[in-house]
Amino acid sequence: MNIREFISEYFKMSRYVALGTMDGILAVMGVTLTASGVAAVSGMELSNFAVGLTGLSGGIALAMSNAFGSFIGERAEEVRSIRELEQKMMLEEGKLDDTHIHQQAKKRIYMSMFTHGFSSFTGSFVPVLPFILISQRLSAIICTLVLCFLALIILGVYLGKVSRESLVKTSLEIVLIGILISVVSYLIGGGHG
């Protein structure tokens, strides 16, 4: 498979691109905002860089979890489909192993694993970068929120195009989820202090 085919296959797995990117943005936004708030309320001297690394470590864990979760889930689905096909064809269990059908199923499994994990990882950089690059806390928080919500709007447009639904409706749904996570992160991280 050449690079063009690989990129084409990557974007054909739009649900994993969307799920992973949204997971990365929202989960890591929650982690970074909460870590920032907890540090401020507790009076800890925690640099923005440390907050960013905290978020990035959460993003890496999320990416690995999503990748392996996709691998396990997709493998179960693909094996079930192959076994059902064997049954319909009145073949012994395992007769389709190492066939073209089996090889295509393996390709789908590994592609879903890569797509979900990589999208989660890349999405996690959106909320982390301001904390790594900006030393002033409030500026980093504002920049993180702006970048995250812009990314969520773009993701909503992408999903709207893929699903052929309203781009505005899809973007609004995703932004509302982002607002909810921001509020929860604020309350956990420092809104109570």
KAGI-V529714 format. One record per residue. N is the residue number from 1. PHI is phi in radians with two decimals (none if undefined). PSI is psi in whole degrees, 0 to 359 (none if undefined). Layout:
# KAGI-V529714
N	PHI	PSI
N	PHI	PSI
This chain:
# KAGI-V529714
1	none	125
2	-1.47	176
3	-1.11	322
4	-1.10	315
5	-1.10	320
6	-1.10	314
7	-1.12	320
8	-1.08	315
9	-1.09	321
10	-1.00	310
11	-1.35	344
12	-1.21	337
13	-1.60	52
14	-1.01	328
15	-1.14	323
16	-1.33	326
17	-1.06	312
18	-1.18	311
19	-1.06	313
20	-1.13	314
21	-1.11	315
22	-1.11	317
23	-0.99	311
24	-1.06	313
25	-1.12	306
26	-1.24	315
27	-1.15	316
28	-1.29	329
29	-1.06	316
30	-1.07	317
31	-1.13	312
32	-1.17	318
33	-1.17	320
34	-1.17	315
35	-1.06	320
36	-1.13	316
37	-1.16	317
38	-1.09	317
39	-1.08	318
40	-1.19	315
41	-1.19	323
42	-1.41	351
43	1.37	13
44	-1.26	145
45	-1.56	91
46	-2.07	119
47	-1.19	158
48	-1.06	325
49	-1.04	318
50	-1.15	320
51	-1.08	317
52	-1.08	318
53	-1.14	325
54	-1.07	313
55	-1.09	318
56	-1.14	322
57	-1.13	322
58	-1.11	322
59	-1.14	321
60	-1.17	316
61	-1.08	318
62	-1.10	316
63	-1.08	317
64	-1.16	318
65	-1.08	314
66	-1.14	319
67	-1.09	309
68	-1.25	328
69	-1.09	317
70	-1.12	318
71	-1.02	311
72	-1.17	314
73	-1.15	314
74	-1.17	321
75	-1.07	317
76	-1.07	317
77	-1.14	315
78	-1.15	318
79	-1.12	318
80	-1.04	316
81	-1.09	318
82	-1.15	318
83	-1.14	322
84	-1.14	321
85	-1.13	318
86	-1.04	318
87	-1.12	315
88	-1.12	327
89	-1.52	1
90	1.00	45
91	-1.86	157
92	-1.16	150
93	-1.05	130
94	1.69	355
95	-1.19	335
96	-1.58	358
97	-1.12	142
98	1.14	23
99	-1.78	177
100	-1.04	321
101	-1.06	316
102	-1.15	318
103	-1.11	320
104	-1.15	322
105	-1.12	317
106	-1.08	320
107	-1.06	316
108	-1.11	321
109	-1.08	309
110	-1.20	327
111	-1.19	320
112	-1.14	322
113	-1.07	310
114	-1.11	313
115	-1.07	313
116	-1.17	316
117	-1.18	313
118	-1.15	320
119	-1.13	321
120	-1.10	316
121	-1.10	312
122	-1.18	322
123	-1.09	330
124	-1.21	341
125	-1.29	336
126	-1.03	307
127	-1.37	343
128	-1.47	320
129	-0.93	316
130	-1.04	323
131	-1.25	329
132	-1.34	326
133	-1.71	339
134	-1.99	128
135	-1.49	335
136	-1.44	124
137	-1.03	307
138	-1.09	319
139	-1.08	319
140	-1.13	319
141	-1.12	312
142	-1.09	316
143	-1.09	319
144	-1.05	312
145	-1.08	315
146	-1.08	311
147	-1.09	318
148	-1.10	315
149	-1.25	327
150	-1.12	316
151	-1.10	321
152	-1.16	322
153	-1.12	315
154	-1.08	319
155	-1.10	320
156	-1.09	319
157	-1.11	316
158	-1.02	311
159	-1.13	322
160	-1.07	320
161	-1.18	316
162	-1.09	316
163	-1.52	352
164	1.04	36
165	-1.84	179
166	-1.08	126
167	-1.13	322
168	-1.17	314
169	-1.07	313
170	-1.11	316
171	-1.10	318
172	-1.09	318
173	-1.03	314
174	-1.19	320
175	-1.12	321
176	-1.09	322
177	-1.11	318
178	-1.08	320
179	-1.11	315
180	-1.02	314
181	-1.14	322
182	-1.08	316
183	-1.13	314
184	-1.07	316
185	-1.08	318
186	-1.09	315
187	-1.15	319
188	-1.25	319
189	-1.41	335
190	3.14	356
191	-1.18	346
192	-1.60	350
193	-1.52	none
